[in-house]
Each structure stands twice: as C-alpha cells, then as structure tokens.
Amino acid sequence: MFDFLFKRATETSAVPPAPAASPEQDAASAATAGRRDAQTQRAAALNGNEAAAVALILESEFAGVRLSAADHVTSQPALEQVLQAVRNTDRRVAKLMQGRLDAIRYQQAERQKAQACLDLAQRLLQDEKLTPNQVAELDRQWQVVAEVPELAPSYASARAALAARLEAQVALQRRIIDALAVVRKLPQAGLPVEEALAALERHAADLAEYQQAPEHGALPRHLLSDFAQAVEQTRATLTAPPKPAAAPAPSPSPSAANANTSAAQRTAAGAASAAGAEGAESLAGAGGANGAASPASAGEPGTAAAAAKPAKQPKQPPQETDKKFLETMDALEAALEHGQLHAAAEYDKWLRDHKTRLTPAQNDHLNHIRAELKRLNDWARWGGNVSREELVKAVEELPSQKLSMGELAKKVGSMRDRWKQLDAVSGHAPKSLWERFDAACTSAYAPAAAHFKQLAEERHANAAKAQALIAETQALAESVAAGGADLKNVAAAGQRLRQMWTRLGTIDRKEKRKLDHTFDKVLAHMLAPLSEQRKVEAAKREQLIAEAEALEPSDRHTLDKLRRLQERWQEQAKALPLERKVEQALWQRFRAACDAIFARRKETAHAADHERKAHLHAREDICKTLEEATFSGDDKAQLAAIATALKDAAAAWNASGTVPRASEARINQRYHNAVGKVQAQADAIKRRAGAAQANALRDKLRLNQALESEIAGEGAIDTAAWQAKWAALPSLGNDYERALQGRFNAALEAANGNRAAYAAQLESNRARLLDEILRLEIVAGVDSGAEFARERLKMQVEVLQSSLKSGQKPQSATAAYLQLCAMPALVDARTASRIEQLFRRIGASERA
C-alpha cells in the first residue's frame, strides 16, 4: 500500500530526461518497425485465407496486426484455437473471437431447437390421434426459435400438412355431426316412410366411409357409436307400427332451444379451455350443430316416444305458485345459457329440495331444462375426459423434456391445477384415468421431490451450522469480555465469522431472520471492546493526517518526516485495522496530504531540473575542452601546461552544481576519460624523460667503470678526452649525478696524481663491491646465479641477524644502489652485468 509513496518520494526529487537512445536501441527499433510493416502487409494480403490468418495471429507480436488478421477467422475450430492462444495476452482479439463463438453457438442452439420442432412435426404427422393442443404446443415452441433459413421450408411444409389434417378432422366432425342431426330429425320430417328409410340407409352407408376416413382416429370417442345408435333408433322408430295419437307435448320455447344449443357450445368450450385454449375449436365444433354427437343424445328418441304416449290430464295447480321457485328456474335456465354447470347444478339441487306444484307447461319446461342440464353435463364429462387424456399424455412426456427442477415442479403443479379445473367444469374423472394421471405426476415429480428433499436437508444442515457459529461467537464474546484478548485477533475473528455467516447457504426464511438477529447481537457484544479501541486508533490516524498536512514541502527533511509518518501509519494499520470503510476514508485523506506534498515538491523539482541541465552543459564544455586540448614546447613546458589544464578543469568541475541523475554517471565517466587522456600525455612525457635519465645513468656508470679500468692498466690516460666524453652525456640532475660526478672526478685526479695507490684501492674494493651487489640482490629480490648460491645464503642470514640486532629498518634498495654507484672498484663483465640488472629492477620500481 505504501510502496508507491516511497517510490514517488524518490522520483520527484529529480525528474531526469529520457536518456538518448544507443545505436543498439536504434537498430532494435528499426528491426521492430520492419517486422511490423512486413506483418501488416501479410495481414492486408490474407483475403479470407483463414489458415494463414490463424498462423499470423499466433506468431505476431503486434496487437494491431493480430486484430487485422482476426477479421478473417470465422470457423469454430479456428476461433477456439485463436481464443485459447490469446485469452490472456490480447483482450481485443479474445473478445472478438468469443463474440463470434457465442454467435455460432447461439445459431447452433437455435438450429437444434428448430430441428427438434421439425422432428416433433414429423412425429405428429405420423400420429393417428392428432389433437389441436399438440399443434398449438408445436407452434409455441417454433415461435421462440430464431429464424433458421435451411429448416424453415421443411417446417412450413410439415406445418401445412398438420393444418390440412386438422382441417380434415374438423370437416369430418362437421359432416358426421350434421348427418347425426339429420338422422335424428327424420321421424319428425314429415316424409313418407319409404323416402325416410331410403335417406336413412344412405346415411347408414356413409358410416362405413366415416370409419375408414384417414382422420377417424381423431374423432371424439363416442361420436361414431352415437351415430350408429341414432341410425338404429331412427330405423326402429320409422319401422314401428303406428300408435294412437296423443296430445302433443308442448314444445320448448324458441328461447329455450337456443339456450340449449348455446349452452352446449359454451359448456364444451369451457371443458376444452381447462385443457388448453387450443382444443376449444374442436370441442366447440363438436357441440355446435344442434347439440348432436352428445353421449346423452341416445336418450332423446325415448323422450320423443314418451311424449307420443297419451298424456295424463294434469291436476289443477294451486292458484299461487311459489315465486322463488320460478325465479330459481329462471336462474337455472340462465346458468345453462352461460355454460355455468356448477351454478346450474346448485339451482337444480335447490329445486329438488323445494318441490312445489307447477302447471303442466311449467313442469314440461322444468323437465326440458333438466334434460338439457343432463345433456350438457354429459358433454362436459366427455370433453373433460378428452382433455384429461391429453393432460395425462403431456405429464407422461415431462421426464423426456429434461427440465430444470423448478420448471418441472411448476409444470407438475400446473398439470394438477388443470385437472382440478376439469373436475370443477366436467365432473370427476374415472378412477382408472385419475390413477394413471396421479402415477404419471408422481413419477415425473420424483426427481424434483428428491431435489427439494435434498435442499431441505441442506437448509437444516445450514441452520445447524448457523447455531454452531453463534455458539462459537458467544464463546469468543465471553473470552473477550474476560479480558486479555488481542484486539487484532478479535478483529480478524469478527471478519472471519462474518464471512462464514455469509457463506452458510440457504436457510428457511423465518428461521434465517431469527438466526440473523441472534448472530448480530452476539457479534456486536464480542466486538464492543474492539469498537472502542478503534475509535482511539481512528483519532491517532487523524493526528497523522494533521501532521502530514502541516509539513513544509520545501524543507529538506520533509521526505524523511513523511516516510516516518507512513511507517507509523503502516504500524498502526498492522497493529489494529479499522473497519474497511473508515480505514479507506482515512487512508484517502492521508494519501491526499502526501500527494499534495509530492505535487509541490515536483513543481520545485521542475525548476531545479533546469538548473541541473545548465550544470550538465557546463560540465560537457569542460569535458570537451579536455578532450580537444593540445600541448607544445619541451617536456617541461608540456608538463607544466598539462598540470595547469587539469587544475583548472578540476576547479571548474567542482564549481559546477549537480546534474540530472540520469546523466550523472555518463558525464562523470566522460570527465574521467578526458582527464585520463590528458594525464596519459603527461605520463608519456614522464616515461620518455625517465628513459633518457636511465640511459644517461647507465652511460655515466659505464664511463666511470671504463676510466677505472684504464687507471688499473698501464696505458697513458688522456684526461681531456675523458672529460669530453663526460660532457657529452646529459646531466642527471639528482643524487646519482653528484655520486657519479664525484667518482669520475676522483678517478681523473688519480690519473694525474697517485695512480698506483688509486689502482690498489680499486682492486681492494672489488670484494666489497661484490658483497654489496649480493646484498642488494637480496634486498631487490634479483637472482644472483648458481655460482653465488652459497654466498647468497650466508649473506641472507647476516642481513637478517643484523636487522634483528639493530632493530632498525633495513636500507632501501634505491639508497643501497646509490652507494653502489658511488663506490669505485674494478669490475669484470659478469659484475657489470649484475649491476645493470639491479639498475633495471630498481629503476623500474622507481618509475612505477
């Protein structure tokens, strides 16, 4: 949480410019641009090549190229391959691929639905007992399917065939119902018996045609049997011997007849509506034509025959007929007109319970109404049984529909409700049909029952878990109340308990409210000490915010103070976290105070950055001056000029201020390189002068050795010549010059004076010279050769003992070599070689 503040504190102290790109970076950028251009050209040339597009997407490192190539990927396997590859790397391409896959899968799902509708239509075409309900359900399923062009013609053809079958069913039912009405009216048609019998035989011959019709299986169950029964009854009536004439029974009023027909239609329609609005058309048609095809119609000829018998003379009714009885009769008739069979049955029951004397006409009218009630009840019972058959079939098909448990339970419940509605409209069903329906519902509901049982068990288990969680919270609350609990642990426990409570799962609603109330109460009791302490901690956070807001951005110690404030905030947050909302609000205020300081320091940093850039330019000028510096004159003059240039450059460098941090290392390296380049020139001059001095020292030493060899000999010595040789050599200008000059002058004086004594001294110094050479070889670490191994070992012991006894540091190799150069002595070639070897070693160390 606090790392970004520390990072910004360091970043705002200096805002470095972007470093200049190196040649390697420029080359890499050029190569990247070349690859992008090449891949862009490949994407533009795809032209629908899906395989090439997939390959380009998988190998390209550029998001724009991948998105351009993705336009050419359309097939499901390619889309899945690309989506799997770029799911976590390219959100735009992944979203495009996912969208196309979703569209393809949606089309596939819709096509499967359309194919299922087409398959159902094909099965219905093969079903002998096609019903309007089945076709209506098919239409509902097809309406929710999106347009599938390749299956639409096939479905339209199958649907047209189904419509044709339904029309054929309706036409066949209408034809039979109309024929049934004609057969029943033949005895009252007033035709001669022979002509009526001939017409009856034609209708009887049509019965075989009806039974062989393709849609005869979809006819109402009793329609053909009713037609055959009506033919036989009419034949019996036409062929029966004539009976004595009787007083004609009063015919029902036109309004009653119309009521009969309309009530039959409404009752059949009501029975059909309980099973689905789709079956209403068939049932209404079956009940429409003059009330024909009803199971109760078989009794109507008997009624006519009874009417043909001589009627008894009715007794004279009382003068005043019960008014309420007549009103109830009118209500019964009105209920029949509206198809309200339940209300009509109640009215009829009341009439039977409250008998009264009626006129013959009223009595006949009541009998007619009751006959109509019985006929409509028969129709309703028949229509209800048809609807129940369809309902049973629909329930039996539920397991194969793979519905969710909720939908399955809802379906089964709605089926049972529709069964109850049918009972209310058309009376109770046969026991066998009810048992079949109940078994089908029980079987279909079994998975849902098991599922809901499992859910109930889970709810009980969740309630038990809730009780256990409340008990745990209560125990923790008692522990906190006893004292000694770590409030940070209490806060963590409270958060853990809340999370566990939210994850409990489903519990019964009433019990859940009670458990929630108990848990909240116990948890609040447990967290009471924590709440008090959190108020104290919040006050401390407020103090930190106030201290942060009081800091002066320009103070050089502000960042250190701010860092300490952040550390204190972090320590307090770790010690006892506040509630999330409170903590977040306080943190936002503290962060805003820190951001304000950083913003103001950043403004100051921008001003300081310009100054640092000016310092950088000054130092670049210093480096450029050193890099381009040239020096002339002799070695001494050049060394003096170099020293002056380096001194001036160092002074100017130290006088310049700080530079941008990003350029600091680079400019320092450049300065050191420039100084090193100038210093290298001085070192070269010094090495050149040192080499000349070394050569002069060697030459003067050799000249001394040669002069001393001449003195030890017997030949004449030309001192002027020797002095000329000495003067020709350059002066050493140091201790070596004085030592060798003194040695040379002493030799010249001996040559002009006591030559023999000096020669004897030279000879006597030979052994001493060898000892000094050996001692110096030991000090300088130069090999003395195998012939001096014994003497070297002895000398090493003496040197060690001497240094231990005296307690002083041994003489340096340079001082010892200076004494060696000043010692006059005769030397042979081997000794001279050893002396020069020592000079090379000691001179090299001095020059280093």
Disulfide bonds with the S-S distance in Angstrom:
none
